[in-house]
Amino acid sequence: MGIYATFAPCGLHEPERGGIVELKWLEDFVCLSRTLSFSRAARERNVSQPAFSKRIRQLEQWAGAPLVNRVSYPAELTVEGRRFLEEATEIVSAFYRAQRSVSPPPSDPFEVVTIAALHTLALTLIPHYFGSRDNMPPMTRLKVTPDLGGIEDNLNRLVTGGADFFLTYAHPLVPFHLDPALFPFIRLGTERVLPVCAPELRAQVHHAMASAEPVDYLSYGDESFFGVALSKLFARHDTFRRRTVCEDTLSVGLMSMARAGWGVAWLPEGLIREELAHGVLVPVTHDPALVLEVETRLYRHANAARPVCDRVWDVFTSRASRFAPAHA
C-alpha cells in the first residue's frame, strides 16, 4: 500500500500543480539524485528498472517539470530537479520525524543519538574519538547502527532521517553526491588502506607480481566503498593482476581470511595495527600507487538538527580541531 500526500511544489510554474503524490516517488528521486544511475537506484529501491523509471516520470508529471536529464550519462538533475531536491529531501525527512514523534515516549530520560558508521570505523574510530563516557553530552545514549555493505544503503539512512550522523571514509575515486549545504561534514583525519597477506605467502605474492601473474585476491565486491575505490585504483594501475577467491563487504571478514592465508587483502591500517606489529600480516608492497589514503568524515543532516546532536557535533569538531573542518 502506498503512502500518499498532497503538496504544491514550490517554484514550479505549471497551471495544474499539486495533487496526490506517493512518498515512495520522493524517496526514489532522492535515491536517484545520489546514485545518478537508474539501474543502481532501482536495485537499491528493490524494484525493476522499468518500474523505477515509471515512478520518476509520475513524479515529474506531478511536479510539472522535468527533474532528470536522461540524455547525459551518468544521469544528472535538471535545474528544476536540483531546486526540487532540497524540498523532496526535507519532505521525506519530515515524514519520518513525524512518525517518530508519535512513538511512545521512552521509559528513561536519555536522548538517543544515532550514528550510521562503516563497520571498521565503528570498531576503531568511535571508541578512540570519544574515549571516556565523560566526553559524551550528559543524559545521552549513543546508538551505532550497522554497516549495510552498500554505499547507497548507508547514505540513505542519513538522507531519509534514519540516522543523525554518518561516519564514513571518503576518497576522490568514490564521489558522494551530497549537497554540502544540506549535508555538512567534518574531516576527522586520514588513514592508509594497505595491501597485506599472511607472512608465508609474501614470497609467492612477490614472485607473482614481478612476473605479472594473477594473485589470489580477497575482494570487497562492487558495491561497498572500498570495493568501488579499489576497482578504480586497479583500472589506473594495471600492475596488480588478481583472481578473486573470496568476497566480503566487511574489512574484518577479509582480515580473518588474510590471516588464514587465503590471499591478498587491502585493509585499513587502524584495523590491523596489532597484526602488523606482531607479523601476523605483512605488507605486500610499499608502492604508493597501490596504497589507498582515505579521509574519515562525519556527515550530518542540516535540516534535522536537535540540540543534543549539536552538542555531539561540537564534541567531534573540538576533537578534530587539528584538521580544517569543511563546509562550516
MINU-140787 format. One record per residue: residue in one letter; x, y, z of N, C-alpha, C in turn. Coordinates in steps of 0.001 Angstrom, whole numbers, padded with zeros to 6 digits, always signed. Each point is the difference from the previous one (the first is absolute). Example, Ala and Ser with C-alpha at 12.3 -4.5 7.8 and 13.67 -1.06 7.14 Angstrom:
// residues 2
A+013190-005690+007800-000890+001190+000000+000900+001200+000000/S-000350+001050-000720+000820+001190+000060-000770+001090+000730/
// end
This chain:
// residues 328
M+000853-001194+000000-000853+001194+000000+000881+001235+000000/G-000272+000953-000871+000825+001196-000075-000394+001014+001052/I+000892+000898+000311-000271+001106+000915-000142+001243-000844/Y-001097+000713+000168-000319+001115-000870-000035+001292+000792/A+000236+001104-000695-000099+001322+000606-000337+000990-001089/T-000463+001176+000396-000297+001062-000955+000951+001154+000247/F+000753+000377-001046+000960+001082+000119-000109+000879-001240/A+000332+001257+000152+000160+000899-001142+001465+000341-000098/P+000722-000485-001012+001436+000245-000092+000314+001470-000172/C+001032+000447+000694+000375+001411-000028+000812+000300-001245/G-000259+001145-000609+000855+000491-001067-000253-000633-001349/L-001011-000854-000163-000304-000623-001279-001287+000635-000529/H+000046+000558-001196-001067+000882-000466-000909-000679-001010/E-000546-001156+000325-000974-000674-000826-001394+000371+000489/P-000975+000065-000891-001332+000416+000428-000678-000995+000925/E+000332-001312-000107-000643-001000+000832+001022-000639+000924/R+000329+000727+001032+000980-000525+000946-000709-000716+001126/G+000790-000759+000793-000570-000680+001148-000629-001313-000398/G-000900-000494+000856-000621-001283-000260+000567-001063+000910/I-000216-001249-000390+000413-001124+000830+001381-000472-000430/V+000889-000171+000978+001339-000509-000269+000305-001099+001009/E+000677-001031-000427+000384-001073+000910+001354+000307+000615/L+000116-000308+001288+001271+000219+000697+001126-000763-000677/K-000304-001198-000505+001062-000798-000608+000574+000677-001247/W-000804+000826-000701+000537+000721-001149+001089+000974+000441/L-000258+000683+001113+000991+000947+000521+001249-000737+000463/E-000183-001146+000655+001147-000806+000422+000779-000499-001207/D-000722-000383-001061+000668-000411-001239+000866+001132-000544/F-000560+001205-000033+000712+001143-000567+001236+000339+000825/V-000119-000041+001321+001156+000272+000868+001081-001050-000236/C-000412-001252-000137+000951-001080-000277+000695+000225-001345/L-000775+000346-001029+000576+000232-001330+000958+001183+000016/S-000299+001012+000796+000884+001170+000053+001367-000352+000562/R+000073-001069+000831+001279-000420+000556+000753-000936-000926/T-000726-000934-000610+000674-001001-000824+000249+000489-001418/L-000893+000899-000495+000061+000467-001394+000009-001179-000970/S-000664-001067+000407-000083-001207-000819-001373-000630+000212/F-000797-000105-001068-001324-000595+000121+000096-001468+000419/S+000968-000731-000558+000108-001424+000322+000414-000211+001450/R+000986+000769+000469+000455-000156+001382-001075+000443+000988/A-000675+001114-000311-001056+000478+000884-001148-001001+000054/A-000333-000614-001148-001072-001006-000009+000367-001189+000876/R+001283-000440-000053+000427-001107+000858-000122+000376+001463/E+000412+001216+000329-000074+000415+001403-001439+000077+000485/R-000907+000406-000892-001398+000151+000378-000796-001307-000169/N+000713-001070-000420-000611-001324-000100-001180-000039-000977/V+000159+000677-001136-001002-000059-001059+000729-000198-001325/S-000746-000405-001023+000605-000122-001319+000315+001392-000548/Q+000940+000069-000930+000357+001309-000559-001176+000630-000743/P-000796-000760-000805-001159+000637-000641-000992+000583+001011/A-000224-000732+001103-000935+000505+001018+000562+001246+000672/F+001314-000006+000251+000622+001166+000622-000110+001211-000934/S+000315-000188-001277-000067+001099-000968-001422+000554-000093/K-000993-000901+000049-001394+000443-000061-000331+000877+001195/R+000487-000364+001193-000301+000789+001197+000655+001370-000069/I+001215+000078-000564+000641+001306-000154-000797+000861-000980/R-000502-000601-001078-000818+000762-000965-001311+000456+000640/Q-000575-000833+000865-001220+000408+000701+000275+001188+000915/L+001158-000006+000649+000373+001130+000852+000181+001261-000847/E+000633-000149-001162+000197+001161-000881-001337+000539-000494/Q-000952-000890-000291-001334+000447-000406-000661+000786+001115/W+000137-000521+001209-000576+000698+001155+000666+001350+000214/A+001331+000050-000136+000733+001247+000224-000230+001001-001122/G-000304-000505-001191-000231+000906-001115+001264+000464-000672/A+001106-000739+000184+001273+000394-000614+000904-001218-000062/P+000891-000073-000995+000981-001093-000028+001006+000177+001134/L+000243-001066+000749+000912+000069+001141+001348-000647-000304/V+000046-000872-001019+001210-000751-000325+000294+000135-001490/N+001269+000288-000309+000449+000022-001387+000447-001402-000375/R-000788-000683-000818+000281-001392-000340+000969-000148-001164/V+000327+001122-000663+000898-000073-001155+001441-000207+000435/S+000390+000601+001121+001383-000081+000474+000242-001334+000691/Y+001260-000393+000064+000384-001198+000755+001271+000324+000796/P-000013-000178+001339-001173-000445+000751-001119+001036-000023/A-001185-000413+000430-001138+000911+000032+000320+001199+000886/E-000604+001128-000288+000212+001173+000840-001332+000704+000212/L-000095+000734+001092-001223+000723+000300-000074+001258-000855/T-001209+000348-000400-000214+001263-000685+000068+001145+001019/V-000096+001209-000493-000027+001156+000911-001175-000131+000956/E-001170-000387-000550-001183-000186+000854+000221-001150+000976/G+000674-001066-000476+000261-001135+000870+000890+000352+001168/R+001041+000788-000265+000890+000409+001097-000740+000879+000997/R-000882+000866-000523-000767+000863+000904-000993-000820+000821/F-000562-001031-000634-001004-000820+000663+000602-000984+000993/L+001293-000347-000184+000621-001029+000830-000043+000362+001475/E+000326+001237+000326+000009+000387+001415-001397-000121+000592/E-001027+000407-000777-001375-000115+000486-000379-001468+000199/A+000343-000848-000985-000361-001412+000085+000682-000665+001188/T+001288+000312+000194+000739-000585+001116-000616+000403+001326/E-000381+001263+000112-000591+000473+001252-001370-000634+000234/I-000785-000191-001063-001318-000631+000146+000153-001425+000525/V+000942-000762-000583+000221-001377+000438+000454-000023+001459/S+000968+000871+000326+000497+000047+001379-001099+000409+000961/A-000817+000990-000399-001073+000477+000871-001033-001095+000256/F-000252-000816-001023-000955-001096+000171+000466-000960+001084/Y+001274-000395-000061+000492-000967+000979+000185+000637+001380/R+000306+001295+000028+000043+000677+001306-001389+000017+000623/A-001024+000261-000818-001370+000003+000510-000396-001382+000498/Q+000424-001025-000734-000298-001371+000420+000618-000300+001361/R+001276+000427+000165+000666-000245+001285-000623+000811+001126/S-000560+001167-000335-000521+000881+001045-001209-000584+000710/V-000721-000921-000643-001169-000593+000636+000304-001358+000612/S+001264-000393-000029+000385-001240+000660-000114+000173+001509/P-000259-001081+000721-000087+000117+001459+001288+000585+000570/P-000101+000914+000960+001209+000592+000568+000850-001056+000687/P+001301+000162-000025+000858-000983+000664-000213+000000+001504/S+000293-001140+000611-000222-000126+001437+001138+000586+000817/D+001066+000431-000686+001099+000632+000721+000254+001378-000604/P+000712+000856+000709+000151+001388-000447+001116+000220-001023/F+000677-001057-000456+001131+000170-000902-000475+000362-001414/E+000743+000890-000650-000212+000288-001412+000933-000884-000822/V-000541-000570-001058+000765-000910-000842+000553+000750-001210/V+001296-000150-000235+000650+000547-001184+000471-001176-000845/T-000446-000048-001249+000294-001133-000875+001101+000362-000984/I+001038-000833-000033+001088+000166-000961+000011-001222-000913/A-000252+000212-001275+000201-001057-000994+001484-000004-000338/A+000670-001101+000256+001457-000041-000143+000430-001203-000808/L+000956+000197-000892+000616-001138-000644+000603-000900+001072/H-000074-001305-000221+000308-000979+001040+001383+000223+000611/T+001003+000216-000840+001363+000168+000512+000108+001225+000885/L-000655+001103-000398+000071+001226+000793-000751-000151+001313/A-001054-000804+000015-000688-000268+001259+000920-000733+000976/L+000879-000854-000541+000928-000748+000849+001185+000833+000463/T+000475+000897-000875+001277+000665+000269-000129+001466+000367/L-000814+000754-000732+000034+001451+000170-000915+000494+001107/I-001208-000572+000104-000929+000506+001018+000562-000164+001408/P+000508-001168+000387+000587-000099+001342+001183+000951+000187/H+000841+000127-001032+001165+000881+000097-000426+001451+000132/Y-001038+000403-000753-000379+001409-000022-000693+000426+001283/F-000912-000835+000479-000713+000386+001210+000808-000283+001255/G+000810-001076-000044+000764-000328+001188-000935-000271+001161/S+000119+000783+001036-000814-000165+001196-001457+000355-000265/R-000892-000647+000713-001429+000336-000046-000229+001452+000376/D+000935+000593+000756-000152+001385+000432+000028+000977-001173/N+000532-000431-001149+000054+000890-001155-001342+000122-000721/M-000947-000877+000324-001333+000094-000580-000823+001019+000775/P-000933+000694-000669-000902+000898+000734-000770-000769+001068/P-000315+000622+001136-000736-000694+001062-001353-000505-000500/M-000456-001085+000570-001314-000571-000272-000185-000330-001481/T+001077-000501-000607-000037-000358-001424+000403-001458-000164/R-000748-000705-000816+000354-001372-000332+000421-000049-001463/L+001148-000594-000259+000513-000128-001358-000480-001316-000596/K-000607+000075-001190-000444-001201-000722+000751-000061-001325/V+000816-001020-000162+000768-000181-001232-000711-001051-000836/T-000446+000380-001203-000725-000930-000860+000970-000677-000955/P-000269-001241-000370+000984-000781-000739+000154+000440-001452/D+001179-000281-000517+000297+000214-001413-000864-000948-000822/L-000688+000539-001027-000853-000829-000847+000739-000544-001209/G+001280+000353-000148+000809-000567-001074+000080+000854-001241/G-001117+000568-000457-000011+000800-001213+000083+001480+000299/I+000668+000754-000863+000155+001436+000206-001361+000683+000077/E-000882-000301-000972-001284+000683-000058-000864-000325+001212/D+000027-001262+000434-000799-000384+001169+000437+000778+001236/N+001300+000146+000163+000504+000713+001175-000347+001484-000059/L+000174+000610-001163-000333+001416-000142-001497+000241+000194/N-000793-000955-000432-001445+000183+000030-000521+000193+001412/R+000652-000603+000982-000452+000166+001383+000150+001446+000465/L+001065+000656-000442+000182+001406+000351-001004+000867-000740/V-000161-000245-001304-000847+000836-000839-001454-000064+000446/T-000473-001184+000385-001412-000170+000350-000277+000184+001489/G+001010+000382+000768-000223+000231+001420+000119-001231+000866/G+000511-001103-000558+000169-001207+000794+001181+000059+000950/A+000854+001004-000164+001150+000190+000886+000266+001494+000132/D+000528+000391+001157+000361+001406+000208+001325+000346-000661/F+000910-000994-000048+001330+000213-000568+000383-001204-000857/F+000938+000232-000910+000548-001088-000811+001517+000101+000051/L+000635-001036+000538+001456-000056+000138+000545-000893-001096/T+000857+000544-000857+000395-000742-001189+001405+000364-000441/Y+000512-000794-000912+001216+000364-000722-000385+000841-001209/A+000969+000718-000546-000229+000787-001211+001278+000002-000829/H-000173-000021-001312+001143+000011-000926-000497+000528-001334/P+000844+000742-000743-000431+000529-001303-000472-001069-000975/L+000471-001239+000146-000438-001061-000904-001441-000439+000262/V-000557+000398+001164-001381-000375+000347-000754+001272+000396/P-000392+000818-000979-000665+001261+000334-001379-000228+000603/F-000334+000794+001021-001329-000024+000598-000822+001128-000614/H-001201-000312-000453-000858+001020-000596-000898+000576+001100/L+000607+000727+000901-000716+000628+001098+000218+001511-000060/D-001080+000754+000132+000094+001455+000005+000687+000425+001301/P+001184+000640-000083+000718+000364+001229-000753+001004+000866/A-000920+000771-000605-000785+000932+000801-001033-000739+000841/L-000492-001117-000519-001015-000774+000706+000621-001087+000874/F+001207-000469-000391+000677-001056+000745+001434+000437+000306/P+000178+000897+000974+001361+000424+000356+000778-001152+000611/F+001331+000102-000069+000814-001064+000577+001255+000567+000638/I+000578-000808+000879+001274+000310+000650+001024-001021-000473/R+001184+000464-000357+001103-000919-000282+000649-000382+001327/L-000004-001287+000307+000533-000471+001275+001460-000431-000098/G+000446-000363-001186+001379-000442-000147+000180-000777-001287/T+001113-000699-000103+000291-000836-001168+000474-001375+000463/E-000105-000952-000900+000456-001354+000312+000475-000667-001288/R+001036-000840+000136+000474-000765-001154-000685-001358-000039/V-000303-000445-001211-000553-001329-000227+001078-000784-000740/L+000547-001026+000660+001227-000648-000455-000282-001389-000580/P+000712-000384-001058-000079-001380-000490+000867-000904+000883/V-000609-001009+000615+000709-000865+000945-000354-001456-000265/C+000821-000894+000549-000268-001436-000080+000657-000676+001196/A-000238-001284+000169+000686-000773+001036+001482-000102-000368/P+000897-000042+001003+001439+000021-000304+000456-001162-000875/E-000642-001166+000125+000441-001144-000799-000333+000167-001483/L-000843+000971-000331-000352+000222-001408+000833+001090-000664/R+000762+000771+000798+000627+001203-000547+000929-000313-001170/A+000850-000992+000115+000939-000309-001083-000754-000420-001257/Q-001029-000805+000184-000805-000448-001144-000684+001177-000689/V-000537+000909+000794-000684+001172-000559+000988+000901-000722/H+001178+000238+000601+001019+000828-000648+000398-000582-001353/H+000183-001323-000044+000380-000642-001253-001105+000164-001054/A-001265-000212+000425-001108+000117-000946-000121+001424-000532/M+000147+000996+000884-000111+001380-000447+001150+000376-000927/A+001209-000467+000303+001155+000297-000859-000141-000649-001374/S-000712-001141-000037-000179-000723-001263-001313+000354-000691/A-000719+000986+000541-001306+000409-000541-000985-001162-000034/E+000097-000883+001001-000932-001117+000113-001109+000372+000993/P-001179-000601-000136-001096+000350+000911+000262-000463+001433/V-000460+000805+000933+000156-000255+001428-001376-000298+000590/D-000055-000934+000956-001261-000265+000696-000419+001263+000749/Y-001215+000451-000265-000448+001320+000459-001262-000133+000839/L-000026+000692+001128-001157+000046+000893-000732+001311-000268/S-001190-000093-000571-000702+001155-000569-001113+000505+000907/Y-000258+001316-000101-001143+000614+000675-001262-000049-000857/G+000091-000482-001231-001148+000041-000897-000090+001343-000711/D-001114+000232-000647-000147+001185-000851-000818+001114+000617/E-000659-000228+001148-000930+000992+000527+000530+000756+001207/S+000965-000580+000737+000489+000653+001214+000964+001127-000345/F+000278+000856+000975+000892+001140-000228+001363-000459-000486/F+000645-000919+000739+001334-000443-000397-000047-000783-001313/G-001083-000730-000239-000108-000730-001256+000014+000926-001203/V-000756+001087+000074-000030+000976-001100+001354+000684-000145/A+000584+000435+001127+001282+000715-000054+001102-000873-000583/L+000066-001258+000430+001066-000879-000478-000178-000362-001472/S-001236-000193-000439-000229-000285-001418+000534+001127-000867/K-000231+001232+000430+000491+001147-000771+001511+000148+000122/L+000540-000346+001169+001451+000042+000175+000679-001003-000932/F-000522-001212-000057+000598-001023-000856-000116+000372-001478/A-001080+000707-000357-000152+000418-001395+001071+001010-000391/R+000453+000782+000970+001046+000995-000273+001396-000620-000007/H+000203-001040+000811+001321-000607+000160-000118-001500-000281/D+000298-000379-001195-000195-001383-000420+001197-000886+000360/T+000604+000282+001158+001152-000798+000418-000409-001144+000916/F-001234+000008+000449-000458-001033+000927-001050-000862-000690/R+000399-001182-000423-000928-000954-000615-000545-000908+001107/R-001266-000304-000063-000629-000668+001139-001077-000986-000455/R-000238-000976+000862-001155-000891-000162-000705-000042+001356/T-001260+000322+000007-000754+000100+001253-000288-001402+000539/V+000430-000240+001244-000233-001298+000645-000978+000117+001167/C-000302+001243+000408-000945+000219+001097-000539+001420-000117/E-001267+000192+000345-000616+001329-000033-000746+000252+001301/D+000222+001179+000574-000658+000389+001252-000020+001515+000027/T-001144+000599+000302-000080+001459+000033+000658+000596+001247/L+000297-000822+001002+000545+000496+001261+001499-000261+000095/S+000747+001013+000414+001449-000127+000144+000378-001071+001003/V-000768-000102+001081+000366-000957+001045-000112-001427-000516/G-000944-000253-000909-000107-001325-000591+001179-000317-000899/L+000399+000972-000827+001153-000194-000874+001287-000130+000811/M+000072+000701+001125+001172-000110+000857+000163-001442+000503/S-001102-000613+000400+000068-001385+000476+000468-000937-001097/M-000485+000209-001224+000401-000858-001113+001463+000227-000374/A+000450+001253+000083+001413+000285-000284+000894-000665+001038/R-000382+000064+001257+000782-000646+001059+000068-001509-000209/A-001062-000569-000567-000031-001445-000229+000758-000410-001261/G+000573+000993-000707+000834-000314-001150-000731-000182-001312/W-001194+000603-000113-000776-000150-001228+000514+000876-001141/G+000630+001118+000315+000459+000873-001078+000266+001405+000481/V-000005+000941-000952+000322+001401+000264-001283+000792+000230/A+000004+000844+001031-001141+000874+000291+000499+001408+000256/W-000789+000991-000390+000271+001403+000336-000768+000318+001276/L+000721+000327+001073-000631+000183+001309+000414+001324+000629/P-000928+000663+000706+000334+001253+000680+001072-000222+001067/E+000980+000884+000015+001138-000157+000900-000441-000024+001463/G-000985+000820+000339-000460+000037+001380-000598-001311+000468/L-000532-000781-000918-000603-001279+000344+001045-001080+000238/I+001130+000092-000711+000986-001090+000025+001306+000418+000680/R-000060+001017+000812+001227+000508+000629+000707-001096+000803/E-000758-000748+000792+000616-001053+000818+000509-001137-000877/E-000751-000356-001040+000431-001078-000894+001313+000358-000687/L+000155+001260-000398+001251+000436-000622+001146-000003+001013/A-000283+000465+001221+001042+000079+001028+000520-001382+000373/H-000880-001012-000017+000398-001355+000393+000336-000884-001189/G-000022+000560-001211+000370-000777-001178-001033-001021-000435/V-001226+000115+000523-001063-000916-000405-000433+000298-001435/L+000034+001271-000366-000212+000441-001373+001198+000861-000404/V+000367-000039-001279+001153+000768-000482-000394+000736-001268/P+000595+001191-000227-000297+000729-001234+000476-000767-001227/V-000804+000041-001042+000373-000636-001265+000953+000891-000785/T-000234+001314+000063+000820+000959-000726-000098+001347+000684/H+001017+000811-000163-000031+001371+000505-000138+000998-001145/D-000334-000501-001183-000210+000868-001155-001167+000944+000310/P+000243+001320+000074-001088+000927+000354-001157-000038-000987/A+000250-000444-001226-001077-000075-000990-001024-001062+000366/L+000377-000944+000860-000913-001076+000391-000458+000122+001454/V+000238+001151+000601-000469+000273+001357-001072+001086-000074/L-001162-000282+000558-001071+000997+000057+000171+000855+001250/E-000086+001304-000129-000070+000873+001171-001369+000655-000012/V-000788-000273+001020-001388+000456+000041-000198+000974+001155/E-000979+000881-000140-000430+000852+001097-001044-000724+000830/T-000085+000363+001264-001151-000384+000806-000837+001258+000206/R-001296-000140-000205-000905+001151+000082-001224-000326+000842/L-000530+001024+000635-001275-000089+000695-000970+000956-000677/Y-001102-000547-000536-001049+000798-000637-001186+000151+000936/R-000743+001079-000217-001272+000159+000691-001004+000615-000964/H-001280-000039+000370-001064+000591-000801-000325+001371+000587/A+000217+001054-000772-000161+001364+000523-001432+000300+000408/N-000979-000644-000636-001403+000319+000283-000627-000912+001049/A+000798-000866+000600-000542-000933+000985+000741+000145+001332/A+000311+001238+000351+000814+000234+001193-000850-000073+001273/R+000605-000539+001063-000544+000049+001347+001101+000564+000883/P-000352+000640+001101+001047+000556+000873+001037-001039+000414/V-000424-001237+000295+000962-001014+000417+000946-000343-001154/C-000520+000038-001240+000868-000254-001158+001016+001117-000176/D-000416+001222+000275+000944+001120-000060+001137-000201+001003/R-000333-000533+001170+001030-000201+001017+000966-001119-000417/V-000533-001081-000578+000875-001076-000484+000876+000504-001144/W-000571+000785-000891+000759+000613-001099+001152+000834+000546/D-000269+000738+001070+001045+000826+000621+001116-000864+000581/V-000364-001170+000566+001023-000900+000529+000940-000438-001113/F-000568-000438-001114+000814-000430-001133+000830+001159-000545/T-000621+001179-000104+000705+001159-000552+001199+000377+000862/S-000196+000014+001312+001097+000398+000888+001134-001016-000017/R-000348-001290-000088+001034-001034+000004+000663-000157-001367/A-000616+000615-001023+000603-000013-001335+000593+001364-000348/S+000249+000836+001007+000416+001383-000255+001323+000097-000743/R+000814-001072+000045+001260+000055-000717-000199-000184-001500/F-001232-000352-000426-000338-000093-001414-000946+001130-000341/A+000123+000556-001190-000868+001105-000403-001402-000528-000273/P-001037+000474+000711-001352-000470-000279-000473+000499-001355/A-000756-000837-000692-000493+000363-001318-001453+000460+000079/H-000354+000968-000814-001363+000463-000130-000578+000365+001361/A+000662+000888+000676-000467+000384+001340-001381+000631-000073/
// end
